């Protein structure tokens, strides 16, 4: 039976080439965009390069500080150095804890302007993130404590500053007012990373400790740091979050005039959908629902167009359907055949869309960005993953069912005698 269905599908597809082209075009374009978006988001969430163990890492970053007075002010900031050093880094439930910050670094070299990243980190940073060292080593805890003028640079910065020099260990990198001695060279950070930057890394103690400014009520808690907590497995996440929030409450209790709020720590997936306000408990779920609604609309609209094309195709095949019903073909058989043909068409378009997604990423991946969060975009990324493949396959089947079921039901209810006398299907 399936063999006969395939033969019928092939004949119908060849008879109306315009319909077949329009259907395949709509399906393949939709699947291509779904595939590209899924591949990119998967790369961001799962991590790659130094973040290959991102699934075992929690990150805390944004803090809200609010005065307890009526009509009090609020400020949003990142974590401060003092609370990270004296409180959060002493949490025992995580295997490794690192404090770090990262920003863009603009500088001139050989008369040209460049922009790279710079990150101030502790020594544990190199134990949590798996950088591949081409040369040298990371700086140690002792060197961080001493505020040593040392640097680890990425491969692209090495090539920019030192050209084809094979060994740059011991050479000097001018970073702002500092002369940093290179002790290591690492592979570049993937552009999909949300935590790391390619450029120069140095001990965060290079800068003097924060000195509270009494003219600003929030300054004792404000800062520039994020915290990464690495666990052996995800079972530790709940305990890490409990210990973190308990520590935050102890810090908060020491100052009755202020209230502190920090979300999480969260996984990369949770951070992707989180709002900037850590007190907004419903932010991640509200954003997730919004994205799912957008995704459904993105699939549903092309499915409606394909459904309209399917109704037109049914009208063209009206005589064939009427004759088959007259000779005893049941409604169930006709529905099954039409849905099968539509699924074959959809899967064919899906395969074309998957191929196109890889071609587009290969050709344009470094020039086109995808928004993954408010204010954050990443280049399109290639990443074959069974989850992505499963999502795409599911979208293909959903697309085929949405666009095929109603026309099939309409066709199965045809009255052959009425149609052959000039009636409508």
C-alpha positions in Angstrom: 0.0 0.0 0.0 2.8 2.4 0.9 4.4 1.7 -2.4 1.2 2.7 -4.2 1.0 5.8 -2.1 4.5 6.8 -3.1 3.8 6.2 -6.8 0.7 8.4 -6.6 2.6 11.1 -4.7 5.3 11.2 -7.3 2.8 11.5 -10.2 0.9 14.2 -8.5 4.1 16.1 -7.6 5.3 16.0 -11.3 1.9 17.0 -12.7 1.8 20.3 -10.7 5.4 21.4 -10.4 4.5 24.9 -9.3 2.5 23.6 -6.3 5.3 21.2 -5.4 7.9 24.0 -5.6 5.8 26.4 -3.5 5.2 23.8 -0.9 8.8 22.7 -0.7 10.0 26.3 -0.6 7.8 27.2 2.3 8.6 24.1 4.2 12.4 24.2 3.6 12.7 27.9 4.6 10.8 27.3 7.8 12.8 24.3 8.7 16.1 26.1 7.8 15.3 28.9 10.3 14.2 26.5 13.0 17.4 24.4 12.5 19.7 27.4 12.6 18.1 28.9 15.7 18.1 25.5 17.4 21.8 24.8 16.6 22.8 28.3 17.9 20.8 28.1 21.1 22.1 24.6 21.7 25.7 25.8 21.3 25.0 28.7 23.7 23.3 26.5 26.4 25.6 23.4 26.2 28.8 25.4 25.7 31.9 24.5 23.8 35.6 25.0 24.0 36.4 26.1 27.5 32.8 25.8 28.4 32.4 22.1 27.4 31.4 21.3 31.0 28.9 24.2 31.2 26.1 21.7 32.1 27.8 21.4 35.6 28.2 25.1 36.2 26.0 27.6 37.9 26.5 31.4 37.5 25.4 34.2 39.8 25.7 37.7 38.3 23.1 40.4 38.7 22.2 42.0 42.1 19.4 44.3 43.1 20.0 46.6 46.1 17.0 48.4 47.6 16.7 50.8 50.5 14.2 49.6 53.1 12.8 53.1 53.6 9.4 53.9 52.2 9.8 54.9 48.5 13.3 53.7 48.7 15.6 53.6 45.7 16.8 50.6 43.7 20.0 49.9 41.9 21.0 47.0 39.7 24.6 46.0 39.7 26.9 43.0 39.5 28.4 41.4 42.6 31.0 43.2 44.7 34.5 42.1 45.4 34.2 42.0 49.2 31.1 39.8 49.4 32.6 37.4 46.8 36.0 37.1 48.5 34.8 37.0 52.1 31.4 35.1 51.8 30.4 33.5 48.5 33.8 31.9 47.7 33.7 30.1 51.1 30.6 28.1 50.2 31.4 24.4 50.8 28.8 22.7 48.6 30.4 23.5 45.3 33.6 21.7 44.1 35.1 24.9 42.6 34.1 28.6 42.9 35.5 31.4 40.7 35.0 35.1 40.7 35.7 37.1 37.5 34.6 40.0 35.4 34.9 40.8 31.7 34.6 43.8 29.4 35.6 45.1 26.0 39.1 46.5 25.6 39.8 49.1 22.9 43.4 49.8 22.0 45.6 51.0 19.1 48.3 48.8 17.5 50.4 49.9 14.6 48.1 52.9 14.0 44.9 50.9 13.9 42.0 50.7 16.4 41.1 47.2 17.7 38.6 45.8 20.2 39.2 42.7 22.2 38.0 41.3 25.5 39.7 41.6 28.9 38.9 39.5 31.9 40.1 39.8 35.5 39.9 36.4 37.2 41.1 34.3 40.1 43.2 31.1 39.8 40.1 28.9 40.2 38.9 30.3 36.9 41.3 28.0 35.1 40.1 25.0 37.0 36.4 25.6 36.2 36.8 26.5 32.5 38.8 24.1 30.3 41.1 26.3 28.3 43.5 24.7 25.9 47.0 26.1 26.5 49.0 26.4 23.4 51.9 27.7 25.4 52.7 28.3 29.0 50.5 28.0 32.0 47.8 29.9 34.0 48.7 32.1 36.9 48.5 30.6 40.4 46.7 31.4 43.6 49.9 32.9 45.1 50.3 35.1 42.0 46.7 36.3 42.3 47.1 37.1 46.0 50.3 39.1 45.2 48.5 41.0 42.4 51.2 40.0 39.9 51.4 41.7 36.6 50.8 38.6 34.5 48.7 37.8 31.5 47.3 34.8 29.7 46.3 35.8 26.1 44.3 34.2 23.4 45.7 33.0 20.1 44.2 35.7 18.0 45.6 38.5 20.3 49.0 36.8 20.2 49.0 36.8 16.4 47.8 40.5 16.3 50.5 41.7 18.8 53.4 39.4 18.0 52.8 38.2 14.5 54.5 34.8 13.7 56.6 34.6 16.9 56.5 31.0 18.0 57.2 31.6 21.6 55.8 34.8 23.3 56.2 33.7 26.9 57.9 36.5 28.8 56.9 39.2 26.3 55.1 42.3 27.5 51.4 43.2 26.7 50.5 46.8 27.3 47.0 46.8 29.0 45.9 50.3 30.0 48.6 51.5 32.4 49.9 48.0 33.1 52.8 46.1 31.5 51.7 42.5 31.8 54.2 39.6 31.3 52.7 36.8 29.2 52.8 33.5 31.0 50.3 31.5 28.8 48.6 31.4 25.4 45.2 29.7 25.0 42.8 28.9 22.2 40.2 31.6 21.4 36.8 31.6 23.1 33.9 30.5 20.8 31.8 33.5 19.8 28.7 31.8 21.2 30.1 32.0 24.8 28.0 34.1 27.2 30.6 34.0 30.0 34.0 34.3 28.4 35.8 36.7 26.1 38.8 36.3 23.8 41.7 38.7 24.5 43.7 39.1 27.7 43.2 37.5 31.1 45.0 38.8 34.3 44.7 38.5 38.1 41.7 40.5 39.2 43.9 41.8 42.1 45.8 43.8 39.6 43.3 46.6 40.5 43.2 47.8 44.1 40.5 46.6 46.4 37.2 48.4 46.4 37.0 51.4 48.8 33.4 52.2 49.8 32.3 55.7 48.8 30.2 56.9 51.7 28.4 59.4 49.4 26.8 56.5 47.6 24.6 54.2 49.7 24.9 51.2 47.4 28.7 51.3 46.8 29.7 48.8 49.6 27.8 46.1 47.6 28.1 47.1 44.0 30.8 45.7 41.8 31.7 44.1 38.5 32.0 40.4 39.4 30.2 37.2 38.4 30.5 33.9 40.3 30.8 30.5 38.7 30.1 27.4 40.8 31.2 24.0 39.4 29.6 20.8 40.6 30.4 17.1 40.0 26.8 16.6 38.8 23.5 18.5 38.7 22.4 16.8 41.9 24.5 19.4 43.8 22.7 22.4 42.3 19.9 22.5 44.8 22.4 22.5 47.8 24.6 25.2 46.1 21.6 27.4 45.6 20.4 26.9 49.2 23.9 27.8 50.6 24.2 30.8 48.3 20.9 32.3 49.3 21.6 31.6 53.0 24.9 33.4 52.6 23.2 36.3 50.9 20.7 36.5 53.8 23.5 36.7 56.3 25.1 39.6 54.3 21.6 41.2 54.0 20.9 40.9 57.7 24.1 42.9 58.6 22.6 46.1 57.2 18.9 46.8 58.1 18.7 49.7 55.8 19.3 47.7 52.6 17.7 44.7 51.0 19.8 42.5 48.6 18.4 40.2 45.9 20.5 37.8 43.7 18.9 35.2 41.5 20.0 31.6 41.4 22.8 30.8 40.9 21.4 29.7 37.6 22.2 27.3 34.8 22.9 28.7 31.3 19.5 27.7 30.1 17.8 29.6 33.0 20.0 32.7 32.5 19.0 32.7 28.8 15.4 33.3 29.8 15.9 35.3 33.0 15.1 39.0 33.3 17.6 41.5 34.6 15.6 41.9 37.8 16.6 39.0 40.2 13.5 39.6 42.2 11.2 38.7 39.3 10.5 35.1 40.0 8.2 34.8 37.0 10.5 36.4 34.5 12.1 33.2 33.1 8.8 31.4 32.6 7.1 34.4 31.2 9.9 34.8 28.6 9.8 31.1 27.8 6.1 31.2 27.2 6.6 34.2 24.9 9.3 32.5 22.9 7.2 29.3 22.6 4.2 31.4 21.4 6.4 33.1 18.8 7.8 29.7 17.7 4.3 28.3 17.3 3.2 31.3 15.3 6.3 30.9 13.2 5.3 27.3 12.4 1.6 27.9 12.2 1.5 30.7 9.6 3.4 28.7 6.9 1.3 25.7 7.8 -1.9 27.7 7.0 -0.4 28.7 3.6 0.4 25.1 2.9 -3.1 24.1 4.0 -4.5 26.5 1.4 -2.3 25.0 -1.3 -3.5 21.5 -0.2 -7.2 22.6 -0.6 -6.3 23.8 -4.1 -4.7 20.5 -4.8 -7.7 18.6 -3.6 -9.9 20.5 -6.0 -7.6 19.6 -8.9 -7.9 15.9 -7.9 -11.6 16.1 -7.3 -12.5 13.8 -10.2 -9.9 11.2 -9.1 -11.2 11.2 -5.5 -14.9 11.0 -6.6 -14.2 8.1 -8.9 -12.3 6.2 -6.2 -15.1 6.8 -3.7 -17.6 5.6 -6.2 -15.7 2.3 -6.6 -15.6 1.8 -2.8 -12.6 3.6 -1.4 -13.3 4.4 2.2 -12.9 7.8 3.8 -10.2 6.4 6.1 -8.1 5.1 3.2 -8.4 8.5 1.4 -7.5 10.4 4.5 -4.6 8.1 5.2 -3.2 8.5 1.7 -3.5 12.3 1.7 -1.9 12.7 5.1 0.9 10.3 4.0 1.5 12.3 0.8 1.6 15.5 2.8 4.1 14.0 5.3 6.3 12.8 2.5 6.2 16.3 1.0 7.0 17.9 4.4 9.8 15.5 5.3 11.3 16.1 1.8 11.1 19.9 2.4 12.6 19.3 5.9 15.6 17.5 4.5 16.2 20.3 2.0 15.8 22.8 4.9 18.4 20.9 7.1 20.9 20.9 4.2 20.2 24.6 3.5 20.8 25.4 7.2 24.3 23.9 7.2 25.1 25.7 3.9 23.9 29.1 5.2 25.8 28.7 8.5 29.0 27.7 6.5 28.7 30.7 4.2 27.2 33.4 6.5 27.8 32.2 10.0 30.4 34.9 10.8 28.3 37.8 9.4 24.8 37.2 10.7 23.8 37.2 14.3 20.9 35.7 16.1 19.3 37.5 19.2 19.4 35.0 22.1 18.5 37.4 24.9 17.7 41.1 25.3 20.8 43.0 24.2 22.7 39.8 23.4 23.3 38.4 20.0 25.6 35.5 18.8 26.8 34.5 15.3 24.9 31.6 13.7 26.6 28.4 14.8 27.0 24.9 13.4 26.4 22.2 15.9 24.9 18.8 15.0 23.1 17.5 18.1 20.5 14.7 18.4 18.3 17.1 20.4 18.4 19.6 17.6 17.7 16.8 15.1 14.8 15.6 17.1 13.3 19.1 17.4 13.6 19.6 13.7 12.1 16.2 13.0 9.2 17.0 15.3 8.7 20.4 13.6 8.5 18.6 10.2 5.9 16.1 11.5 3.9 18.9 13.2 4.1 21.0 10.1 2.8 18.0 8.0 0.0 17.2 10.4 -1.1 20.9 10.7 -1.3 21.4 7.0 -2.7 18.0 6.1 -5.4 17.0 8.5 -8.1 19.5 7.7 -7.8 19.1 3.9 -7.8 15.3 4.4 -11.0 15.5 6.4 -12.6 17.8 3.9 -11.7 15.4 1.1 -13.0 12.3 2.9 -16.4 13.9 3.3 -16.9 14.4 -0.4 -20.1 13.3 -2.0 -19.1 11.7 -5.3 -22.4 12.1 -7.1 -22.8 15.7 -6.0 -19.3 16.6 -7.1 -19.6 14.9 -10.5 -22.7 16.9 -11.1 -20.8 20.1 -10.6 -20.8 20.5 -6.8 -18.0 21.5 -4.5 -15.8 19.1 -2.5 
